[in-house]
Amino acid sequence: MDLIPEKYRYDLEIIRGTAEQIIRDFNFGGFEIIFSGNPHNAFDELKTQIGPVIRKLFTDDRSSFQSLLYRIDINEKDYRHALASLTTSEVEEKLSELIIRREFQKVITRKYFTDTK
């Protein structure tokens, strides 16, 4: 499953911006996410690191889990749908994808409004 539209798949500025946004949001919660800088596997690399954090927070600290989702601004309907219809491992993967997509959307939105000024 593609996490972002093909036209941005290898746009290094967009990829770096998305990775930086993910790193900031997870660092705020005390979790270290590392991006190698390789655009060809960036989103899989980030997804692999996000998944275990999601699982840990969901299992051990629901308050921090909710705070992270709120900070990232994950759509509550999408989040609740994932919880209701998927197994635990599928929820981890789906939420990781939702997080990457949302962070990507933030970067694209910022870029659009910066470029139109």
Jmol script that loads the backbone (N, CA, C; Angstrom):
load data "model"
ATOM      1  N   MET A   1       0.844  -1.183   0.000  1.00  0.00           N
ATOM      2  CA  MET A   1       0.000   0.000   0.000  1.00  0.00           C
ATOM      3  C   MET A   1       0.888   1.246   0.000  1.00  0.00           C
ATOM      4  N   ASP A   2       0.607   2.143  -0.925  1.00  0.00           N
ATOM      5  CA  ASP A   2       1.379   3.376  -0.989  1.00  0.00           C
ATOM      6  C   ASP A   2       0.893   4.334   0.087  1.00  0.00           C
ATOM      7  N   LEU A   3       1.834   4.893   0.816  1.00  0.00           N
ATOM      8  CA  LEU A   3       1.487   5.797   1.895  1.00  0.00           C
ATOM      9  C   LEU A   3       1.270   7.221   1.415  1.00  0.00           C
ATOM     10  N   ILE A   4       1.918   7.575   0.307  1.00  0.00           N
ATOM     11  CA  ILE A   4       1.760   8.933  -0.223  1.00  0.00           C
ATOM     12  C   ILE A   4       1.600   8.853  -1.742  1.00  0.00           C
ATOM     13  N   PRO A   5       1.037   9.899  -2.342  1.00  0.00           N
ATOM     14  CA  PRO A   5       0.869   9.889  -3.804  1.00  0.00           C
ATOM     15  C   PRO A   5       2.211   9.743  -4.522  1.00  0.00           C
ATOM     16  N   GLU A   6       2.170   9.065  -5.628  1.00  0.00           N
ATOM     17  CA  GLU A   6       3.371   8.747  -6.405  1.00  0.00           C
ATOM     18  C   GLU A   6       4.181   9.995  -6.767  1.00  0.00           C
ATOM     19  N   LYS A   7       3.515  11.106  -7.068  1.00  0.00           N
ATOM     20  CA  LYS A   7       4.257  12.297  -7.505  1.00  0.00           C
ATOM     21  C   LYS A   7       5.163  12.858  -6.408  1.00  0.00           C
ATOM     22  N   TYR A   8       4.932  12.492  -5.141  1.00  0.00           N
ATOM     23  CA  TYR A   8       5.777  12.958  -4.042  1.00  0.00           C
ATOM     24  C   TYR A   8       6.675  11.850  -3.490  1.00  0.00           C
ATOM     25  N   ARG A   9       6.571  10.668  -4.038  1.00  0.00           N
ATOM     26  CA  ARG A   9       7.218   9.483  -3.479  1.00  0.00           C
ATOM     27  C   ARG A   9       8.737   9.669  -3.295  1.00  0.00           C
ATOM     28  N   TYR A  10       9.377  10.386  -4.207  1.00  0.00           N
ATOM     29  CA  TYR A  10      10.827  10.570  -4.110  1.00  0.00           C
ATOM     30  C   TYR A  10      11.235  12.040  -4.046  1.00  0.00           C
ATOM     31  N   ASP A  11      10.316  12.883  -3.655  1.00  0.00           N
ATOM     32  CA  ASP A  11      10.603  14.303  -3.475  1.00  0.00           C
ATOM     33  C   ASP A  11      11.309  14.459  -2.134  1.00  0.00           C
ATOM     34  N   LEU A  12      12.603  14.630  -2.179  1.00  0.00           N
ATOM     35  CA  LEU A  12      13.418  14.626  -0.963  1.00  0.00           C
ATOM     36  C   LEU A  12      12.993  15.704   0.029  1.00  0.00           C
ATOM     37  N   GLU A  13      12.601  16.871  -0.453  1.00  0.00           N
ATOM     38  CA  GLU A  13      12.151  17.940   0.447  1.00  0.00           C
ATOM     39  C   GLU A  13      10.899  17.500   1.230  1.00  0.00           C
ATOM     40  N   ILE A  14       9.948  16.898   0.545  1.00  0.00           N
ATOM     41  CA  ILE A  14       8.709  16.441   1.174  1.00  0.00           C
ATOM     42  C   ILE A  14       8.994  15.278   2.124  1.00  0.00           C
ATOM     43  N   ILE A  15       9.818  14.356   1.686  1.00  0.00           N
ATOM     44  CA  ILE A  15      10.160  13.194   2.525  1.00  0.00           C
ATOM     45  C   ILE A  15      10.870  13.649   3.790  1.00  0.00           C
ATOM     46  N   ARG A  16      11.856  14.506   3.641  1.00  0.00           N
ATOM     47  CA  ARG A  16      12.578  15.014   4.828  1.00  0.00           C
ATOM     48  C   ARG A  16      11.633  15.769   5.761  1.00  0.00           C
ATOM     49  N   GLY A  17      10.791  16.601   5.190  1.00  0.00           N
ATOM     50  CA  GLY A  17       9.839  17.356   6.000  1.00  0.00           C
ATOM     51  C   GLY A  17       8.904  16.445   6.771  1.00  0.00           C
ATOM     52  N   THR A  18       8.429  15.397   6.120  1.00  0.00           N
ATOM     53  CA  THR A  18       7.544  14.435   6.779  1.00  0.00           C
ATOM     54  C   THR A  18       8.287  13.708   7.893  1.00  0.00           C
ATOM     55  N   ALA A  19       9.501  13.273   7.606  1.00  0.00           N
ATOM     56  CA  ALA A  19      10.308  12.586   8.625  1.00  0.00           C
ATOM     57  C   ALA A  19      10.579  13.511   9.809  1.00  0.00           C
ATOM     58  N   GLU A  20      10.920  14.761   9.540  1.00  0.00           N
ATOM     59  CA  GLU A  20      11.185  15.721  10.620  1.00  0.00           C
ATOM     60  C   GLU A  20       9.951  15.950  11.478  1.00  0.00           C
ATOM     61  N   GLN A  21       8.782  16.020  10.842  1.00  0.00           N
ATOM     62  CA  GLN A  21       7.537  16.215  11.591  1.00  0.00           C
ATOM     63  C   GLN A  21       7.257  15.002  12.484  1.00  0.00           C
ATOM     64  N   ILE A  22       7.459  13.811  11.960  1.00  0.00           N
ATOM     65  CA  ILE A  22       7.274  12.581  12.742  1.00  0.00           C
ATOM     66  C   ILE A  22       8.248  12.561  13.915  1.00  0.00           C
ATOM     67  N   ILE A  23       9.494  12.869  13.644  1.00  0.00           N
ATOM     68  CA  ILE A  23      10.525  12.876  14.691  1.00  0.00           C
ATOM     69  C   ILE A  23      10.150  13.864  15.787  1.00  0.00           C
ATOM     70  N   ARG A  24       9.715  15.068  15.414  1.00  0.00           N
ATOM     71  CA  ARG A  24       9.307  16.078  16.405  1.00  0.00           C
ATOM     72  C   ARG A  24       8.152  15.585  17.264  1.00  0.00           C
ATOM     73  N   ASP A  25       7.127  15.067  16.620  1.00  0.00           N
ATOM     74  CA  ASP A  25       5.944  14.649  17.372  1.00  0.00           C
ATOM     75  C   ASP A  25       6.226  13.464  18.292  1.00  0.00           C
ATOM     76  N   PHE A  26       7.031  12.533  17.846  1.00  0.00           N
ATOM     77  CA  PHE A  26       7.349  11.385  18.699  1.00  0.00           C
ATOM     78  C   PHE A  26       8.369  11.757  19.767  1.00  0.00           C
ATOM     79  N   ASN A  27       9.290  12.662  19.441  1.00  0.00           N
ATOM     80  CA  ASN A  27      10.271  13.112  20.425  1.00  0.00           C
ATOM     81  C   ASN A  27       9.582  13.832  21.576  1.00  0.00           C
ATOM     82  N   PHE A  28       8.521  14.558  21.269  1.00  0.00           N
ATOM     83  CA  PHE A  28       7.743  15.247  22.294  1.00  0.00           C
ATOM     84  C   PHE A  28       7.256  14.250  23.349  1.00  0.00           C
ATOM     85  N   GLY A  29       6.957  13.039  22.913  1.00  0.00           N
ATOM     86  CA  GLY A  29       6.532  11.981  23.826  1.00  0.00           C
ATOM     87  C   GLY A  29       7.686  11.191  24.415  1.00  0.00           C
ATOM     88  N   GLY A  30       8.912  11.572  24.071  1.00  0.00           N
ATOM     89  CA  GLY A  30      10.084  10.896  24.621  1.00  0.00           C
ATOM     90  C   GLY A  30      10.551   9.701  23.815  1.00  0.00           C
ATOM     91  N   PHE A  31      10.072   9.560  22.574  1.00  0.00           N
ATOM     92  CA  PHE A  31      10.464   8.425  21.734  1.00  0.00           C
ATOM     93  C   PHE A  31      11.365   8.896  20.614  1.00  0.00           C
ATOM     94  N   GLU A  32      12.452   8.184  20.428  1.00  0.00           N
ATOM     95  CA  GLU A  32      13.408   8.563  19.396  1.00  0.00           C
ATOM     96  C   GLU A  32      13.088   7.828  18.092  1.00  0.00           C
ATOM     97  N   ILE A  33      12.854   8.583  17.058  1.00  0.00           N
ATOM     98  CA  ILE A  33      12.654   8.063  15.710  1.00  0.00           C
ATOM     99  C   ILE A  33      13.821   8.595  14.883  1.00  0.00           C
ATOM    100  N   ILE A  34      14.451   7.717  14.121  1.00  0.00           N
ATOM    101  CA  ILE A  34      15.636   8.088  13.347  1.00  0.00           C
ATOM    102  C   ILE A  34      15.341   7.898  11.861  1.00  0.00           C
ATOM    103  N   PHE A  35      15.718   8.883  11.074  1.00  0.00           N
ATOM    104  CA  PHE A  35      15.556   8.812   9.625  1.00  0.00           C
ATOM    105  C   PHE A  35      16.927   8.794   8.977  1.00  0.00           C
ATOM    106  N   SER A  36      17.194   7.794   8.157  1.00  0.00           N
ATOM    107  CA  SER A  36      18.504   7.638   7.521  1.00  0.00           C
ATOM    108  C   SER A  36      18.741   8.652   6.407  1.00  0.00           C
ATOM    109  N   GLY A  37      17.661   9.196   5.851  1.00  0.00           N
ATOM    110  CA  GLY A  37      17.802  10.138   4.748  1.00  0.00           C
ATOM    111  C   GLY A  37      17.617   9.496   3.389  1.00  0.00           C
ATOM    112  N   ASN A  38      17.456   8.181   3.344  1.00  0.00           N
ATOM    113  CA  ASN A  38      17.273   7.475   2.085  1.00  0.00           C
ATOM    114  C   ASN A  38      15.814   7.596   1.627  1.00  0.00           C
ATOM    115  N   PRO A  39      15.559   8.320   0.531  1.00  0.00           N
ATOM    116  CA  PRO A  39      14.172   8.530   0.102  1.00  0.00           C
ATOM    117  C   PRO A  39      13.501   7.273  -0.443  1.00  0.00           C
ATOM    118  N   HIS A  40      14.276   6.285  -0.831  1.00  0.00           N
ATOM    119  CA  HIS A  40      13.708   5.089  -1.461  1.00  0.00           C
ATOM    120  C   HIS A  40      13.027   4.150  -0.480  1.00  0.00           C
ATOM    121  N   ASN A  41      13.379   4.227   0.773  1.00  0.00           N
ATOM    122  CA  ASN A  41      12.703   3.370   1.760  1.00  0.00           C
ATOM    123  C   ASN A  41      12.266   4.168   2.987  1.00  0.00           C
ATOM    124  N   ALA A  42      12.164   5.467   2.835  1.00  0.00           N
ATOM    125  CA  ALA A  42      11.891   6.357   3.970  1.00  0.00           C
ATOM    126  C   ALA A  42      10.626   5.990   4.722  1.00  0.00           C
ATOM    127  N   PHE A  43       9.540   5.812   4.026  1.00  0.00           N
ATOM    128  CA  PHE A  43       8.274   5.616   4.707  1.00  0.00           C
ATOM    129  C   PHE A  43       8.182   4.232   5.342  1.00  0.00           C
ATOM    130  N   ASP A  44       8.782   3.236   4.705  1.00  0.00           N
ATOM    131  CA  ASP A  44       8.839   1.912   5.337  1.00  0.00           C
ATOM    132  C   ASP A  44       9.730   1.956   6.577  1.00  0.00           C
ATOM    133  N   GLU A  45      10.829   2.685   6.481  1.00  0.00           N
ATOM    134  CA  GLU A  45      11.743   2.842   7.614  1.00  0.00           C
ATOM    135  C   GLU A  45      11.037   3.513   8.795  1.00  0.00           C
ATOM    136  N   LEU A  46      10.313   4.565   8.516  1.00  0.00           N
ATOM    137  CA  LEU A  46       9.589   5.278   9.575  1.00  0.00           C
ATOM    138  C   LEU A  46       8.454   4.426  10.139  1.00  0.00           C
ATOM    139  N   LYS A  47       7.740   3.749   9.262  1.00  0.00           N
ATOM    140  CA  LYS A  47       6.625   2.901   9.684  1.00  0.00           C
ATOM    141  C   LYS A  47       7.122   1.780  10.613  1.00  0.00           C
ATOM    142  N   THR A  48       8.271   1.212  10.301  1.00  0.00           N
ATOM    143  CA  THR A  48       8.849   0.152  11.120  1.00  0.00           C
ATOM    144  C   THR A  48       9.190   0.650  12.519  1.00  0.00           C
ATOM    145  N   GLN A  49       9.592   1.901  12.648  1.00  0.00           N
ATOM    146  CA  GLN A  49       9.929   2.467  13.957  1.00  0.00           C
ATOM    147  C   GLN A  49       8.696   2.939  14.725  1.00  0.00           C
ATOM    148  N   ILE A  50       7.710   3.429  14.005  1.00  0.00           N
ATOM    149  CA  ILE A  50       6.498   3.936  14.645  1.00  0.00           C
ATOM    150  C   ILE A  50       5.674   2.802  15.246  1.00  0.00           C
ATOM    151  N   GLY A  51       5.583   1.689  14.536  1.00  0.00           N
ATOM    152  CA  GLY A  51       4.745   0.568  14.962  1.00  0.00           C
ATOM    153  C   GLY A  51       4.949   0.124  16.401  1.00  0.00           C
ATOM    154  N   PRO A  52       6.177  -0.190  16.811  1.00  0.00           N
ATOM    155  CA  PRO A  52       6.397  -0.627  18.191  1.00  0.00           C
ATOM    156  C   PRO A  52       6.049   0.438  19.230  1.00  0.00           C
ATOM    157  N   VAL A  53       6.251   1.703  18.901  1.00  0.00           N
ATOM    158  CA  VAL A  53       5.883   2.780  19.828  1.00  0.00           C
ATOM    159  C   VAL A  53       4.369   2.807  20.001  1.00  0.00           C
ATOM    160  N   ILE A  54       3.659   2.690  18.890  1.00  0.00           N
ATOM    161  CA  ILE A  54       2.196   2.665  18.938  1.00  0.00           C
ATOM    162  C   ILE A  54       1.727   1.498  19.814  1.00  0.00           C
ATOM    163  N   ARG A  55       2.299   0.328  19.588  1.00  0.00           N
ATOM    164  CA  ARG A  55       1.918  -0.858  20.362  1.00  0.00           C
ATOM    165  C   ARG A  55       2.172  -0.651  21.843  1.00  0.00           C
ATOM    166  N   LYS A  56       3.355  -0.129  22.178  1.00  0.00           N
ATOM    167  CA  LYS A  56       3.717   0.079  23.584  1.00  0.00           C
ATOM    168  C   LYS A  56       2.768   1.074  24.251  1.00  0.00           C
ATOM    169  N   LEU A  57       2.545   2.196  23.601  1.00  0.00           N
ATOM    170  CA  LEU A  57       1.656   3.206  24.184  1.00  0.00           C
ATOM    171  C   LEU A  57       0.222   2.691  24.295  1.00  0.00           C
ATOM    172  N   PHE A  58      -0.238   2.026  23.268  1.00  0.00           N
ATOM    173  CA  PHE A  58      -1.607   1.513  23.272  1.00  0.00           C
ATOM    174  C   PHE A  58      -1.801   0.498  24.398  1.00  0.00           C
ATOM    175  N   THR A  59      -0.793  -0.322  24.631  1.00  0.00           N
ATOM    176  CA  THR A  59      -0.869  -1.365  25.647  1.00  0.00           C
ATOM    177  C   THR A  59      -0.616  -0.831  27.051  1.00  0.00           C
ATOM    178  N   ASP A  60       0.386   0.042  27.203  1.00  0.00           N
ATOM    179  CA  ASP A  60       0.862   0.424  28.531  1.00  0.00           C
ATOM    180  C   ASP A  60       0.440   1.806  29.012  1.00  0.00           C
ATOM    181  N   ASP A  61       0.119   2.704  28.099  1.00  0.00           N
ATOM    182  CA  ASP A  61      -0.121   4.090  28.517  1.00  0.00           C
ATOM    183  C   ASP A  61      -1.130   4.758  27.582  1.00  0.00           C
ATOM    184  N   ARG A  62      -2.389   4.438  27.793  1.00  0.00           N
ATOM    185  CA  ARG A  62      -3.441   4.953  26.904  1.00  0.00           C
ATOM    186  C   ARG A  62      -3.510   6.472  26.899  1.00  0.00           C
ATOM    187  N   SER A  63      -3.217   7.090  28.018  1.00  0.00           N
ATOM    188  CA  SER A  63      -3.255   8.549  28.087  1.00  0.00           C
ATOM    189  C   SER A  63      -2.217   9.154  27.138  1.00  0.00           C
ATOM    190  N   SER A  64      -0.994   8.648  27.177  1.00  0.00           N
ATOM    191  CA  SER A  64       0.056   9.132  26.271  1.00  0.00           C
ATOM    192  C   SER A  64      -0.269   8.783  24.820  1.00  0.00           C
ATOM    193  N   PHE A  65      -0.869   7.630  24.636  1.00  0.00           N
ATOM    194  CA  PHE A  65      -1.291   7.199  23.301  1.00  0.00           C
ATOM    195  C   PHE A  65      -2.290   8.202  22.724  1.00  0.00           C
ATOM    196  N   GLN A  66      -3.306   8.539  23.513  1.00  0.00           N
ATOM    197  CA  GLN A  66      -4.310   9.511  23.077  1.00  0.00           C
ATOM    198  C   GLN A  66      -3.687  10.884  22.829  1.00  0.00           C
ATOM    199  N   SER A  67      -2.769  11.268  23.693  1.00  0.00           N
ATOM    200  CA  SER A  67      -2.090  12.566  23.534  1.00  0.00           C
ATOM    201  C   SER A  67      -1.308  12.624  22.231  1.00  0.00           C
ATOM    202  N   LEU A  68      -0.630  11.528  21.915  1.00  0.00           N
ATOM    203  CA  LEU A  68       0.142  11.486  20.673  1.00  0.00           C
ATOM    204  C   LEU A  68      -0.779  11.609  19.463  1.00  0.00           C
ATOM    205  N   LEU A  69      -1.862  10.849  19.467  1.00  0.00           N
ATOM    206  CA  LEU A  69      -2.805  10.917  18.342  1.00  0.00           C
ATOM    207  C   LEU A  69      -3.414  12.313  18.226  1.00  0.00           C
ATOM    208  N   TYR A  70      -3.692  12.937  19.362  1.00  0.00           N
ATOM    209  CA  TYR A  70      -4.234  14.294  19.366  1.00  0.00           C
ATOM    210  C   TYR A  70      -3.194  15.279  18.818  1.00  0.00           C
ATOM    211  N   ARG A  71      -1.958  15.136  19.270  1.00  0.00           N
ATOM    212  CA  ARG A  71      -0.875  16.019  18.820  1.00  0.00           C
ATOM    213  C   ARG A  71      -0.685  15.927  17.305  1.00  0.00           C
ATOM    214  N   ILE A  72      -0.737  14.710  16.799  1.00  0.00           N
ATOM    215  CA  ILE A  72      -0.549  14.501  15.360  1.00  0.00           C
ATOM    216  C   ILE A  72      -1.808  14.888  14.590  1.00  0.00           C
ATOM    217  N   ASP A  73      -2.940  14.871  15.262  1.00  0.00           N
ATOM    218  CA  ASP A  73      -4.232  15.224  14.686  1.00  0.00           C
ATOM    219  C   ASP A  73      -4.768  14.113  13.790  1.00  0.00           C
ATOM    220  N   ILE A  74      -4.763  12.897  14.341  1.00  0.00           N
ATOM    221  CA  ILE A  74      -5.341  11.759  13.639  1.00  0.00           C
ATOM    222  C   ILE A  74      -6.855  11.838  13.755  1.00  0.00           C
ATOM    223  N   ASN A  75      -7.536  11.646  12.660  1.00  0.00           N
ATOM    224  CA  ASN A  75      -8.989  11.678  12.625  1.00  0.00           C
ATOM    225  C   ASN A  75      -9.542  10.601  13.562  1.00  0.00           C
ATOM    226  N   GLU A  76     -10.357  11.013  14.515  1.00  0.00           N
ATOM    227  CA  GLU A  76     -10.869  10.076  15.522  1.00  0.00           C
ATOM    228  C   GLU A  76     -11.726   8.983  14.894  1.00  0.00           C
ATOM    229  N   LYS A  77     -12.466   9.314  13.875  1.00  0.00           N
ATOM    230  CA  LYS A  77     -13.296   8.313  13.192  1.00  0.00           C
ATOM    231  C   LYS A  77     -12.414   7.219  12.580  1.00  0.00           C
ATOM    232  N   ASP A  78     -11.321   7.603  11.937  1.00  0.00           N
ATOM    233  CA  ASP A  78     -10.395   6.619  11.343  1.00  0.00           C
ATOM    234  C   ASP A  78      -9.762   5.758  12.431  1.00  0.00           C
ATOM    235  N   TYR A  79      -9.361   6.402  13.508  1.00  0.00           N
ATOM    236  CA  TYR A  79      -8.735   5.701  14.629  1.00  0.00           C
ATOM    237  C   TYR A  79      -9.711   4.694  15.245  1.00  0.00           C
ATOM    238  N   ARG A  80     -10.915   5.134  15.505  1.00  0.00           N
ATOM    239  CA  ARG A  80     -11.920   4.236  16.109  1.00  0.00           C
ATOM    240  C   ARG A  80     -12.288   3.094  15.170  1.00  0.00           C
ATOM    241  N   HIS A  81     -12.359   3.362  13.900  1.00  0.00           N
ATOM    242  CA  HIS A  81     -12.645   2.322  12.915  1.00  0.00           C
ATOM    243  C   HIS A  81     -11.540   1.259  12.932  1.00  0.00           C
ATOM    244  N   ALA A  82     -10.294   1.701  12.993  1.00  0.00           N
ATOM    245  CA  ALA A  82      -9.171   0.759  13.041  1.00  0.00           C
ATOM    246  C   ALA A  82      -9.261  -0.122  14.283  1.00  0.00           C
ATOM    247  N   LEU A  83      -9.567   0.475  15.415  1.00  0.00           N
ATOM    248  CA  LEU A  83      -9.669  -0.289  16.659  1.00  0.00           C
ATOM    249  C   LEU A  83     -10.808  -1.304  16.626  1.00  0.00           C
ATOM    250  N   ALA A  84     -11.896  -0.920  16.005  1.00  0.00           N
ATOM    251  CA  ALA A  84     -13.087  -1.769  16.022  1.00  0.00           C
ATOM    252  C   ALA A  84     -12.996  -2.941  15.053  1.00  0.00           C
ATOM    253  N   SER A  85     -12.265  -2.776  13.974  1.00  0.00           N
ATOM    254  CA  SER A  85     -12.348  -3.771  12.911  1.00  0.00           C
ATOM    255  C   SER A  85     -11.080  -4.570  12.649  1.00  0.00           C
ATOM    256  N   LEU A  86     -10.013  -4.267  13.352  1.00  0.00           N
ATOM    257  CA  LEU A  86      -8.741  -4.918  13.046  1.00  0.00           C
ATOM    258  C   LEU A  86      -8.171  -5.650  14.260  1.00  0.00           C
ATOM    259  N   THR A  87      -7.274  -6.587  13.986  1.00  0.00           N
ATOM    260  CA  THR A  87      -6.548  -7.251  15.070  1.00  0.00           C
ATOM    261  C   THR A  87      -5.499  -6.286  15.612  1.00  0.00           C
ATOM    262  N   THR A  88      -4.894  -6.621  16.728  1.00  0.00           N
ATOM    263  CA  THR A  88      -3.907  -5.737  17.355  1.00  0.00           C
ATOM    264  C   THR A  88      -2.756  -5.412  16.410  1.00  0.00           C
ATOM    265  N   SER A  89      -2.205  -6.408  15.727  1.00  0.00           N
ATOM    266  CA  SER A  89      -1.081  -6.141  14.820  1.00  0.00           C
ATOM    267  C   SER A  89      -1.531  -5.308  13.619  1.00  0.00           C
ATOM    268  N   GLU A  90      -2.762  -5.520  13.160  1.00  0.00           N
ATOM    269  CA  GLU A  90      -3.280  -4.718  12.052  1.00  0.00           C
ATOM    270  C   GLU A  90      -3.512  -3.275  12.490  1.00  0.00           C
ATOM    271  N   VAL A  91      -3.955  -3.086  13.733  1.00  0.00           N
ATOM    272  CA  VAL A  91      -4.161  -1.739  14.266  1.00  0.00           C
ATOM    273  C   VAL A  91      -2.836  -0.992  14.286  1.00  0.00           C
ATOM    274  N   GLU A  92      -1.797  -1.654  14.744  1.00  0.00           N
ATOM    275  CA  GLU A  92      -0.460  -1.041  14.785  1.00  0.00           C
ATOM    276  C   GLU A  92      -0.045  -0.580  13.396  1.00  0.00           C
ATOM    277  N   GLU A  93      -0.221  -1.424  12.401  1.00  0.00           N
ATOM    278  CA  GLU A  93       0.166  -1.076  11.038  1.00  0.00           C
ATOM    279  C   GLU A  93      -0.709   0.046  10.484  1.00  0.00           C
ATOM    280  N   LYS A  94      -2.017  -0.060  10.685  1.00  0.00           N
ATOM    281  CA  LYS A  94      -2.949   0.944  10.173  1.00  0.00           C
ATOM    282  C   LYS A  94      -2.703   2.316  10.813  1.00  0.00           C
ATOM    283  N   LEU A  95      -2.498   2.337  12.128  1.00  0.00           N
ATOM    284  CA  LEU A  95      -2.236   3.615  12.800  1.00  0.00           C
ATOM    285  C   LEU A  95      -0.902   4.203  12.358  1.00  0.00           C
ATOM    286  N   SER A  96       0.094   3.365  12.136  1.00  0.00           N
ATOM    287  CA  SER A  96       1.385   3.858  11.626  1.00  0.00           C
ATOM    288  C   SER A  96       1.182   4.526  10.270  1.00  0.00           C
ATOM    289  N   GLU A  97       0.389   3.901   9.420  1.00  0.00           N
ATOM    290  CA  GLU A  97       0.105   4.479   8.111  1.00  0.00           C
ATOM    291  C   GLU A  97      -0.687   5.780   8.237  1.00  0.00           C
ATOM    292  N   LEU A  98      -1.675   5.798   9.116  1.00  0.00           N
ATOM    293  CA  LEU A  98      -2.459   7.026   9.327  1.00  0.00           C
ATOM    294  C   LEU A  98      -1.566   8.165   9.806  1.00  0.00           C
ATOM    295  N   ILE A  99      -0.630   7.859  10.694  1.00  0.00           N
ATOM    296  CA  ILE A  99       0.289   8.872  11.216  1.00  0.00           C
ATOM    297  C   ILE A  99       1.172   9.415  10.098  1.00  0.00           C
ATOM    298  N   ILE A 100       1.747   8.530   9.300  1.00  0.00           N
ATOM    299  CA  ILE A 100       2.624   8.981   8.211  1.00  0.00           C
ATOM    300  C   ILE A 100       1.835   9.827   7.220  1.00  0.00           C
ATOM    301  N   ARG A 101       0.650   9.382   6.861  1.00  0.00           N
ATOM    302  CA  ARG A 101      -0.179  10.170   5.927  1.00  0.00           C
ATOM    303  C   ARG A 101      -0.515  11.543   6.493  1.00  0.00           C
ATOM    304  N   ARG A 102      -0.873  11.591   7.769  1.00  0.00           N
ATOM    305  CA  ARG A 102      -1.247  12.881   8.382  1.00  0.00           C
ATOM    306  C   ARG A 102      -0.052  13.824   8.442  1.00  0.00           C
ATOM    307  N   GLU A 103       1.100  13.290   8.813  1.00  0.00           N
ATOM    308  CA  GLU A 103       2.310  14.132   8.868  1.00  0.00           C
ATOM    309  C   GLU A 103       2.674  14.621   7.464  1.00  0.00           C
ATOM    310  N   PHE A 104       2.511  13.753   6.475  1.00  0.00           N
ATOM    311  CA  PHE A 104       2.745  14.125   5.084  1.00  0.00           C
ATOM    312  C   PHE A 104       1.801  15.264   4.674  1.00  0.00           C
ATOM    313  N   GLN A 105       0.517  15.136   5.039  1.00  0.00           N
ATOM    314  CA  GLN A 105      -0.458  16.176   4.715  1.00  0.00           C
ATOM    315  C   GLN A 105      -0.067  17.514   5.320  1.00  0.00           C
ATOM    316  N   LYS A 106       0.442  17.489   6.540  1.00  0.00           N
ATOM    317  CA  LYS A 106       0.877  18.736   7.187  1.00  0.00           C
ATOM    318  C   LYS A 106       1.996  19.393   6.389  1.00  0.00           C
ATOM    319  N   VAL A 107       2.952  18.583   5.947  1.00  0.00           N
ATOM    320  CA  VAL A 107       4.096  19.108   5.192  1.00  0.00           C
ATOM    321  C   VAL A 107       3.630  19.689   3.859  1.00  0.00           C
ATOM    322  N   ILE A 108       2.769  18.965   3.167  1.00  0.00           N
ATOM    323  CA  ILE A 108       2.252  19.448   1.878  1.00  0.00           C
ATOM    324  C   ILE A 108       1.467  20.749   2.062  1.00  0.00           C
ATOM    325  N   THR A 109       0.645  20.814   3.087  1.00  0.00           N
ATOM    326  CA  THR A 109      -0.140  22.019   3.354  1.00  0.00           C
ATOM    327  C   THR A 109       0.768  23.203   3.638  1.00  0.00           C
ATOM    328  N   ARG A 110       1.770  22.996   4.493  1.00  0.00           N
ATOM    329  CA  ARG A 110       2.725  24.084   4.789  1.00  0.00           C
ATOM    330  C   ARG A 110       3.437  24.534   3.523  1.00  0.00           C
ATOM    331  N   LYS A 111       3.878  23.578   2.719  1.00  0.00           N
ATOM    332  CA  LYS A 111       4.591  23.903   1.481  1.00  0.00           C
ATOM    333  C   LYS A 111       3.676  24.689   0.532  1.00  0.00           C
ATOM    334  N   TYR A 112       2.446  24.265   0.405  1.00  0.00           N
ATOM    335  CA  TYR A 112       1.507  24.946  -0.481  1.00  0.00           C
ATOM    336  C   TYR A 112       1.322  26.403  -0.061  1.00  0.00           C
ATOM    337  N   PHE A 113       1.087  26.619   1.216  1.00  0.00           N
ATOM    338  CA  PHE A 113       0.832  27.985   1.680  1.00  0.00           C
ATOM    339  C   PHE A 113       2.103  28.829   1.696  1.00  0.00           C
ATOM    340  N   THR A 114       3.252  28.226   1.851  1.00  0.00           N
ATOM    341  CA  THR A 114       4.515  28.952   1.793  1.00  0.00           C
ATOM    342  C   THR A 114       4.811  29.344   0.335  1.00  0.00           C
ATOM    343  N   ASP A 115       4.552  28.421  -0.594  1.00  0.00           N
ATOM    344  CA  ASP A 115       4.826  28.679  -2.003  1.00  0.00           C
ATOM    345  C   ASP A 115       3.865  29.698  -2.623  1.00  0.00           C
ATOM    346  N   THR A 116       2.680  29.881  -2.038  1.00  0.00           N
ATOM    347  CA  THR A 116       1.707  30.803  -2.631  1.00  0.00           C
ATOM    348  C   THR A 116       1.867  32.233  -2.125  1.00  0.00           C
ATOM    349  N   LYS A 117       2.757  32.454  -1.194  1.00  0.00           N
ATOM    350  CA  LYS A 117       2.965  33.801  -0.654  1.00  0.00           C
ATOM    351  C   LYS A 117       3.819  34.623  -1.571  1.00  0.00           C
TER     352      LYS A 117
END
end "model"
wireframe off; spacefill off
backbone 0.3
color backbone group
